[in-house]
Amino acid sequence: MKRLEEMSLEELWALFPIVLKEHSSNYVKWYEEEKQRLTDLFADFEIQRISHIGSTSVEGLIAKPIVDILLEFPEGYDVEGAATLLQNAGWISMIKDKERQRLDLNKGYTPEGFAEKVYHLHVRALGDWDELYFRDYLREYPEVARRYEELKLSLKKTYEHDRDAYTDAKSTFVQTYSQKARQAFGPRYLLK
């Protein structure tokens, strides 16, 4: 059996298709469990904020059963040190961009397919991130969340085995409502 890092993008997309499920109350519990693990793992780092983002953070919203977490450290944090700690704790690195102080990792992807609990971790310097605003807007405006859900369901039919195209096809909607959220809520995540 091939290891994940030996698989082509097409093989990975076949093994890990776009799956959309009804919202589960487990998502909050899984987030809290992983938040505690991250807090313990980074006891010697100055964590600024840990947030549950993405569709699993919006109650009632159909979602890929993947818990997205945004972990923020102070500007200039030790990107290499953070990456090493996470990889040693079982996270798989997808993106490491030292210049922009960004890490993207996942957990729960196995050579047999998805594990029961699947996570995406976005590590960044503390900031005013669109993901926080978009989440808040969907929570505040259920009719927009329903439209987002309808969009995702329609895109799944076309892009079930092309995660990048699926994500790209949602981007205009996400950007539009992230900007509306910024207008509606003001600079709630700006650095003080």
Rosetta silent file (secondary structure, phi, psi, omega in degrees, C-alpha in Angstrom):
SEQUENCE: MKRLEEMSLEELWALFPIVLKEHSSNYVKWYEEEKQRLTDLFADFEIQRISHIGSTSVEGLIAKPIVDILLEFPEGYDVEGAATLLQNAGWISMIKDKERQRLDLNKGYTPEGFAEKVYHLHVRALGDWDELYFRDYLREYPEVARRYEELKLSLKKTYEHDRDAYTDAKSTFVQTYSQKARQAFGPRYLLK
SCORE:     score description
SCORE:     0.000 S_00000001
   1 L     0.000  134.032  179.561    0.000    0.000    0.000 S_00000001
   2 L   -70.366  145.833  170.337    1.307    3.437   -0.951 S_00000001
   3 L   -78.811  156.630 -176.987    2.009    6.016    1.708 S_00000001
   4 H   -56.355  -40.953 -176.439    0.072    9.273    1.355 S_00000001
   5 H   -71.203  -10.217  177.521    3.163   11.253    0.386 S_00000001
   6 H   -93.949   -7.945 -175.922    3.777    8.798   -2.491 S_00000001
   7 L   -85.615  147.396  174.234    0.298    9.292   -3.999 S_00000001
   8 L   -73.856  165.969  177.400   -0.502   11.572   -6.904 S_00000001
   9 H   -59.020  -41.572  179.772   -3.040   14.351   -6.460 S_00000001
  10 H   -62.559  -40.479  177.951   -5.581   12.313   -8.437 S_00000001
  11 H   -65.502  -40.671  178.963   -5.040    9.296   -6.147 S_00000001
  12 H   -64.764  -43.636 -179.833   -5.453   11.473   -3.072 S_00000001
  13 H   -64.963  -33.667  177.046   -8.658   13.039   -4.409 S_00000001
  14 H   -68.655  -39.031 -179.523  -10.048    9.562   -5.165 S_00000001
  15 H   -74.886  -32.313 -177.187   -9.206    8.406   -1.626 S_00000001
  16 L  -123.824   70.364 -179.167  -10.439   11.626   -0.016 S_00000001
  17 L   -70.837  168.530  172.706  -13.445   12.849   -2.038 S_00000001
  18 L   -69.281  119.950  177.304  -15.614   15.798   -1.082 S_00000001
  19 L  -120.895  128.557  177.370  -18.041   14.404    1.485 S_00000001
  20 L  -118.292  131.112 -177.769  -20.813   16.592    2.881 S_00000001
  21 E  -130.880  158.826  172.671  -22.757   15.537    5.969 S_00000001
  22 L   -58.047  151.205  179.292  -25.442   16.940    8.239 S_00000001
  23 L   -58.976  142.303  178.134  -24.047   18.959   11.131 S_00000001
  24 L  -120.466  138.308  175.997  -22.937   16.882   14.107 S_00000001
  25 L   -66.964  -14.710  177.315  -22.821   17.992   17.736 S_00000001
  26 H   -65.851  -26.068 -175.431  -19.537   16.042   17.885 S_00000001
  27 H   -57.851  -42.584  179.907  -17.749   18.794   15.966 S_00000001
  28 H   -66.194  -41.664  179.261  -17.662   21.131   18.963 S_00000001
  29 H   -63.314  -44.708  179.192  -16.491   18.306   21.230 S_00000001
  30 H   -62.751  -39.938  176.862  -13.760   17.298   18.756 S_00000001
  31 H   -60.856  -48.464 -178.203  -12.657   20.920   18.489 S_00000001
  32 H   -61.974  -38.831  177.542  -12.470   21.302   22.285 S_00000001
  33 H   -62.746  -45.879 -178.547  -10.451   18.084   22.603 S_00000001
  34 H   -71.015  -34.778  175.989   -7.971   19.202   19.970 S_00000001
  35 H   -59.439  -41.858  179.065   -7.810   22.724   21.384 S_00000001
  36 H   -66.050  -41.352  177.707   -6.728   21.225   24.722 S_00000001
  37 H   -61.040  -43.070  179.871   -4.090   19.061   23.009 S_00000001
  38 H   -65.794  -41.289  178.296   -2.734   22.125   21.181 S_00000001
  39 H   -60.331  -43.451  178.735   -2.726   24.184   24.374 S_00000001
  40 H   -66.987  -43.771 -178.049   -0.737   21.441   26.122 S_00000001
  41 H   -61.467  -38.024 -176.337    1.607   20.948   23.156 S_00000001
  42 L  -103.667   36.694  179.916    2.398   24.671   22.968 S_00000001
  43 L   -58.442  -29.314 -178.786    2.757   25.271   26.701 S_00000001
  44 L   -94.988    3.700  176.929    6.079   27.027   26.026 S_00000001
  45 L  -104.830  160.618  177.062    4.678   29.190   23.205 S_00000001
  46 L   -96.913   87.531  178.590    2.599   32.326   23.595 S_00000001
  47 L   -69.298  130.032  178.697   -0.726   31.280   22.095 S_00000001
  48 L   -92.235  -40.400 -177.239   -2.750   34.372   21.175 S_00000001
  49 E  -164.789  143.217  170.813   -5.993   32.731   20.070 S_00000001
  50 E  -126.387  127.687 -174.696   -7.389   29.331   19.057 S_00000001
  51 E  -133.110  141.228  170.738  -10.614   29.377   17.032 S_00000001
  52 E   -84.871  118.558 -178.911  -12.983   26.830   15.539 S_00000001
  53 E  -123.713 -179.295  178.244  -13.548   27.995   11.951 S_00000001
  54 L    80.266  178.740 -173.402  -15.078   26.550    8.802 S_00000001
  55 H   -64.361  -29.790  179.275  -18.485   25.014    8.271 S_00000001
  56 H   -68.484  -12.365  179.234  -18.272   22.633   11.230 S_00000001
  57 H   -89.499   -0.295 -178.129  -18.218   25.709   13.480 S_00000001
  58 L  -111.890  108.946 -176.088  -21.673   26.804   12.254 S_00000001
  59 L   -57.105  132.651  176.504  -24.459   24.901   13.981 S_00000001
  60 L    86.479   -7.033 -175.793  -26.867   23.209   11.589 S_00000001
  61 L   -87.961  130.155  172.430  -24.742   23.743    8.468 S_00000001
  62 L   -60.647  139.139 -173.790  -23.994   20.807    6.179 S_00000001
  63 E  -151.788  159.307  162.842  -20.225   20.424    6.096 S_00000001
  64 L   -64.834  136.639 -177.719  -17.297   18.277    5.178 S_00000001
  65 L   -77.248   58.434 -178.425  -16.780   16.376    8.462 S_00000001
  66 L  -128.586  121.194 -179.157  -13.419   18.096    8.958 S_00000001
  67 E   -85.510  117.935  177.377  -12.844   20.375   11.937 S_00000001
  68 E   -93.508  133.670 -178.931  -10.884   23.485   10.923 S_00000001
  69 E  -128.041  133.441  174.617   -8.845   25.195   13.621 S_00000001
  70 E  -106.251  118.371  179.887   -7.074   28.539   13.462 S_00000001
  71 E  -112.794  121.183 -175.784   -4.103   28.723   15.873 S_00000001
  72 E  -117.653  134.750  176.756   -2.522   32.161   16.260 S_00000001
  73 E  -116.855  170.189  176.569    0.820   33.121   17.767 S_00000001
  74 L   -64.658  154.547  174.376    2.483   36.551   18.118 S_00000001
  75 L   -50.843  134.973  178.104    4.069   38.143   15.055 S_00000001
  76 L    83.853   14.058 -179.149    7.543   36.632   14.508 S_00000001
  77 L   -62.064  163.489 -177.801    6.762   33.309   16.205 S_00000001
  78 L   -78.021   91.094 -176.842    9.099   30.329   15.693 S_00000001
  79 H   -61.924  -46.486 -179.322    7.566   28.774   12.564 S_00000001
  80 H   -61.904  -44.297  179.557   10.129   25.959   12.385 S_00000001
  81 H   -62.622  -42.176  178.887    9.711   25.111   16.069 S_00000001
  82 H   -64.851  -42.712  179.874    5.933   25.067   15.765 S_00000001
  83 H   -62.526  -42.936 -179.973    6.091   22.879   12.636 S_00000001
  84 H   -63.776  -46.236  178.400    8.416   20.395   14.323 S_00000001
  85 H   -58.356  -45.529 -177.829    6.235   20.119   17.429 S_00000001
  86 H   -66.605  -43.481  179.555    3.120   19.551   15.337 S_00000001
  87 H   -65.303  -38.147  177.037    4.705   16.978   13.048 S_00000001
  88 H   -66.819  -21.844  179.023    6.095   15.091   16.051 S_00000001
  89 L   -92.800    7.684  174.488    2.534   15.086   17.448 S_00000001
  90 L   100.883    1.936  177.172    1.174   13.384   14.317 S_00000001
  91 L   -79.851  143.893  178.274    0.150   16.340   12.155 S_00000001
  92 E  -101.682  124.360 -178.818    0.935   16.123    8.416 S_00000001
  93 E   -75.949  129.865  175.081    2.403   19.292    6.936 S_00000001
  94 E  -106.313  -43.265 -179.003    0.702   20.576    3.776 S_00000001
  95 E  -138.943  133.056  170.995    2.125   24.105    3.593 S_00000001
  96 E  -131.261  112.984 -178.868    5.014   25.772    5.397 S_00000001
  97 E  -124.327   91.635 -175.956    5.573   29.412    4.472 S_00000001
  98 L   -62.867  -37.349 -177.745    8.125   30.897    6.862 S_00000001
  99 L   -62.243  -44.131  179.951    8.070   34.310    5.195 S_00000001
 100 L   -90.658    2.042  178.694    4.302   34.718    5.674 S_00000001
 101 L    57.295   48.213 -177.285    4.433   32.834    9.021 S_00000001
 102 E  -127.371  136.365  171.683    1.853   30.288    7.870 S_00000001
 103 E  -128.786  139.657  170.609    1.536   26.573    8.409 S_00000001
 104 E  -127.352  126.515 -177.778   -1.265   24.349    7.163 S_00000001
 105 E  -135.748  163.612  174.894   -1.439   20.837    8.507 S_00000001
 106 E  -138.465  164.607  178.461   -3.923   18.012    8.694 S_00000001
 107 E  -148.965  140.159  179.060   -4.655   14.994   10.825 S_00000001
 108 E   104.545    6.264  174.068   -6.982   12.073   10.204 S_00000001
 109 E   -98.706  120.994 -177.658   -5.985   11.270    6.617 S_00000001
 110 E  -123.821  164.180  177.082   -4.836    7.638    6.405 S_00000001
 111 L   -61.381  -14.917  177.538   -3.838    5.315    3.532 S_00000001
 112 L   -96.584   -3.661 -177.476   -7.260    3.679    3.994 S_00000001
 113 E   120.817 -160.572 -177.607   -9.179    6.967    3.792 S_00000001
 114 E   -69.077  139.960  169.724  -10.579    9.337    6.401 S_00000001
 115 E   -77.428  177.093  178.742  -10.232    8.519   10.101 S_00000001
 116 E   -63.420  -43.023  179.489  -13.215    9.081   12.407 S_00000001
 117 E  -111.514  125.846 -178.524  -11.884   12.507   13.422 S_00000001
 118 E  -126.181  136.488 -177.088  -10.325   14.700   10.736 S_00000001
 119 E  -132.470  147.155  164.405   -8.729   18.101   11.304 S_00000001
 120 E  -119.016  131.152 -179.199   -7.186   20.925    9.312 S_00000001
 121 E  -117.465  126.542  179.704   -4.963   23.253   11.327 S_00000001
 122 E  -112.863  113.394 -177.851   -4.129   26.751   10.101 S_00000001
 123 E  -107.743  127.806 -176.863   -1.245   28.307   12.060 S_00000001
 124 E  -148.027  168.353  168.237   -0.608   32.024   11.634 S_00000001
 125 E   -73.436  149.428 -178.752    0.563   35.167   13.345 S_00000001
 126 L   -51.996  132.157 -177.143   -2.277   36.920   15.161 S_00000001
 127 L  -161.611 -176.861 -176.303   -4.392   38.798   12.639 S_00000001
 128 L  -101.692   69.715 -166.679   -7.688   40.050   11.314 S_00000001
 129 L   -83.010  137.729  178.878   -8.511   36.909    9.319 S_00000001
 130 H   -56.246  -36.488 -177.145  -11.438   36.566    6.892 S_00000001
 131 H   -56.717  -34.864  179.250  -12.206   33.060    8.192 S_00000001
 132 H   -69.696  -43.231  179.638  -13.296   34.525   11.537 S_00000001
 133 H   -66.594  -43.441 -179.026  -15.579   37.084    9.912 S_00000001
 134 H   -61.992  -45.384  177.062  -17.099   34.562    7.484 S_00000001
 135 H   -56.687  -48.052 -177.886  -17.863   32.145   10.335 S_00000001
 136 H   -62.256  -39.065 -178.858  -19.486   34.919   12.375 S_00000001
 137 H   -66.492  -42.828  178.763  -21.604   36.059    9.415 S_00000001
 138 H   -64.295  -35.290  177.579  -22.920   32.550    8.747 S_00000001
 139 H   -68.521  -36.852 -176.415  -23.790   32.195   12.432 S_00000001
 140 H   -79.648  -31.694 -174.688  -25.587   35.542   12.463 S_00000001
 141 L  -122.724   86.609 -176.789  -27.431   35.165    9.144 S_00000001
 142 H   -58.176  -29.416  179.810  -28.907   31.654    8.749 S_00000001
 143 H   -67.927  -32.299  176.054  -30.347   32.492    5.315 S_00000001
 144 H   -72.621  -38.640  176.363  -26.808   33.140    4.027 S_00000001
 145 H   -60.028  -39.663  178.918  -25.654   29.892    5.636 S_00000001
 146 H   -65.307  -39.880  178.070  -28.440   28.064    3.742 S_00000001
 147 H   -65.333  -38.007  177.487  -27.306   29.644    0.451 S_00000001
 148 H   -64.989  -42.006  177.866  -23.740   28.579    1.194 S_00000001
 149 H   -60.034  -46.757  178.915  -24.966   25.074    1.918 S_00000001
 150 H   -60.465  -41.498  178.260  -26.860   24.963   -1.399 S_00000001
 151 H   -61.130  -47.971 -178.847  -23.747   26.150   -3.241 S_00000001
 152 H   -60.645  -43.490  179.856  -21.596   23.457   -1.623 S_00000001
 153 H   -62.855  -39.873  179.358  -24.105   20.727   -2.447 S_00000001
 154 H   -69.514  -37.315 -179.417  -24.285   21.821   -6.099 S_00000001
 155 H   -71.244  -31.701 -179.822  -20.467   22.013   -6.383 S_00000001
 156 H   -58.268  -38.223 -179.169  -19.984   18.573   -4.843 S_00000001
 157 H   -59.430  -37.920 -177.061  -21.741   17.028   -7.853 S_00000001
 158 H   -87.474  -37.519 -169.047  -19.156   18.530  -10.208 S_00000001
 159 H  -117.236   28.208 -176.789  -16.014   18.525   -8.063 S_00000001
 160 L   -53.929  -33.618 -178.060  -16.346   15.493   -5.789 S_00000001
 161 L  -115.289   31.802  176.624  -12.855   14.320   -6.767 S_00000001
 162 L  -147.840   81.934 -174.605  -11.172   17.717   -7.239 S_00000001
 163 H   -58.575  -39.491 -178.832  -10.779   19.448   -3.877 S_00000001
 164 H   -64.092  -45.094  179.465   -8.893   22.439   -5.320 S_00000001
 165 H   -65.829  -37.453  177.568  -11.575   23.197   -7.916 S_00000001
 166 H   -60.046  -47.936  179.912  -14.295   22.768   -5.258 S_00000001
 167 H   -64.531  -44.490  179.115  -12.556   25.292   -3.000 S_00000001
 168 H   -60.475  -39.505 -177.438  -11.908   27.714   -5.885 S_00000001
 169 H   -68.260  -21.198  177.299  -15.553   27.561   -6.965 S_00000001
 170 H   -88.713  -12.367 -166.772  -16.666   28.684   -3.481 S_00000001
 171 H   -62.399  -39.260  179.826  -14.172   31.534   -3.247 S_00000001
 172 H   -62.285  -44.752  178.117  -16.312   34.350   -4.683 S_00000001
 173 H   -59.890  -49.161 -177.857  -19.139   33.567   -2.259 S_00000001
 174 H   -61.399  -45.303 -179.571  -16.747   33.342    0.696 S_00000001
 175 H   -65.003  -42.293  179.797  -14.959   36.594   -0.215 S_00000001
 176 H   -58.556  -48.263 -176.173  -18.224   38.453   -0.779 S_00000001
 177 H   -80.602  -21.095  170.822  -19.646   37.517    2.610 S_00000001
 178 H   -65.820  -41.106  178.586  -16.341   37.977    4.427 S_00000001
 179 H   -68.458  -40.638  176.347  -16.399   41.586    3.210 S_00000001
 180 H   -60.966  -38.485  178.865  -20.063   41.992    4.195 S_00000001
 181 H   -63.976  -42.695  178.806  -19.142   40.660    7.640 S_00000001
 182 H   -61.508  -39.252  178.445  -16.352   43.206    7.995 S_00000001
 183 H   -68.742  -40.847 -176.736  -18.807   45.966    7.107 S_00000001
 184 H   -72.577  -39.708 -171.127  -21.481   44.630    9.450 S_00000001
 185 H  -101.136  -13.913 -176.199  -19.281   43.828   12.444 S_00000001
 186 L    74.446 -173.863 -173.423  -16.480   46.358   12.220 S_00000001
 187 L   -81.152   60.908 -174.740  -12.881   45.528   13.083 S_00000001
 188 L   -68.458  -19.438 -179.555  -13.628   42.977   15.813 S_00000001
 189 L  -112.030    8.612  177.249  -10.427   40.993   15.205 S_00000001
 190 L   -64.760  147.628  176.900   -8.035   43.882   14.607 S_00000001
 191 L   -66.118  139.354  179.398   -4.961   43.947   16.775 S_00000001
 192 L   -79.943    0.000    0.000   -5.313   46.324   19.685 S_00000001
